[in-house]
Amino acid sequence: MSAAWQQEPGTVLIIGVAIIWSVTASLDKLGVITAPSIWVYFAVQRLAIGVASLAYILAISPRLLLLLRDHFWVLLAVSAMELAAVVFFLLAVQHLLVSYVVAIKRCNVLFSTLLGALIFRESVRSRLPYIFLMLLGMMLIVLEPGAHSFVQSHTR
């Protein structure tokens, strides 16, 4: 019997994402406090992502750009929500400890799981106890008795 990570390549990929994200929240804070403004950092970050994505699409399959027009408004709406989330995240790390921001950000696991079940018909019932355990861990980090101020940070 082989492990799930051997059967499903998505498992290995998401572990890689988790490793990268474990570093990027702190790097985002560094970017926010060293850039002339949060908006400059945000623009440079999104420009780098956009240029890299466009170069990849043009190199691999330029026809994909034609498909964009078929779903443009849906993709624009989803992208606008993602951009708003990134801006709020960057504003939060500017004022709060990175560990708190990341812990609170993990609250999305419950909503993401429930939306996955509703929209994509994913089977999540057996995973709900683990999700609630993650939420409990987040609450223990954020609501730690006797902890230093929630807002201790390197703000300007």
N, C-alpha and C positions, 0 to 999 in steps of 0.2 A: 504494500500500500504506500503510495507516494504522497508527499506533503502537498498542500494546496498550492504553495508557491512554485512547485515544479510542474503542476498541471496547468496553471493559469499565468501567462506572462504578465498580466495586469498587476498581479500581486507583487512581483519583483519591481515593476515600474513604480508602483505607489510607495514602496519602501524607499526607493531612490528619491522620490519626491519628498517624502518625510525627512530624509537626511538633508536634502538641499534646503527645505523650508526651515529646518532647525537652525540654520545659519542666517537665512535671508531676513528674518524679522529684526535681528540685531544690525544687519547691514542696512536695512531700510532706515532704522533709527540713525545710524551713522550718516546716511545720505541726507536725511531730513535736517539734521543739526549742522551739517557742513555746507549744504547748498545755500545759495543766497535766499531762497524761499522754498516752501514746500511745493509750490507750483512749478518751479524750475526743476526740482528733483523729479516730480511727477512727469513733467513733459519729456525730460531726457530718458527716463525709464520707459515710457510708452513709445517714444520714438525708436529706441533701440529694439523693442519688441516688434514694432510695426515694420521696420526695415528688414530685420532678420526674417520675419514671417513672409514678407513680400518676396524677398530674394529666394527663399526656399520654394515658394509656390511657382515663381517664374522658372526656377531651375528644374523642378520636378514635373510640374504639369500646369502650364499657363491656362489651360482650359478651365481649371477650377475657378478662375476669376469670372468666367461666364456664368457659372452656377450661382455666384454671389447675387446676381440680379434677381434670381427666382425667390430668394429668401432674405433679401436685403433688410426689410423692415423688422423682421423677427430678430435677425442677427444684430441689428442696430440697437434694438430695445434691450436685448440680453447684454450687449456690450456696455450700454449706458449704465445698467445696474452694476455690472462688474467694476466699471470706472468709479462709480459712487462709493462702492465698498472699499476700493483701494484708497481713495481720498480720505474716507473716514478712518481707515486703518492707519494711514500715515499721520493724520492729525492726532490720533490716539497715542501712537508711539512717541510723538513729539512731547506729550505731556505726562505720560504714565510710564511705569516700569514695563519693559518689553515682556517680562514673564507674566505680568497681569494681563496685558493686551492679548497675548497669544492664548492664555488660559481662557479668557472670556470669548475669544474668537472661536474656540472649540465648542461653544454652545450651538453652533450651526449644525453639529452632528445630528441632533435630534430632528431639526427641521429638514435637513437634507434627506435623512432616512425616511421620514414620513412623506415628503414630496416624492421621493423615489418610489415608494409604495403606491402612492396615488396616481402619479403621472405615468410611470414606466412599469407598473404592476410587478415591482420587485418584491420578493418574499423577504420580509424583515422581522416577522414575529419572533423568531428564535434569537435574533440579534438584539432585541430591545433591552434585555438585562445588561448586556455589555455597554450599550449606549448610555443607560442610566448610570452605570458605574463610572464611565468617563465624565459624565456631568457632575457626579459626586466629587470626583477628583478635582475638577475645575473649581467647584464651590469651596473645597478645602484649601486650595491655593489662594483664592481671592479673599475668602473670609477668615483666613488664619488669625486666631486670637493672638493679640500681642505683637502682631507684625508691624513693621514700619508703615508709615503713611502710604496709602494707595497711590498717591500722586508724587512720591519722591522720584525725581527724574532729573535729567540734564536738559532743562528748558532754557531758552534764551531770556 
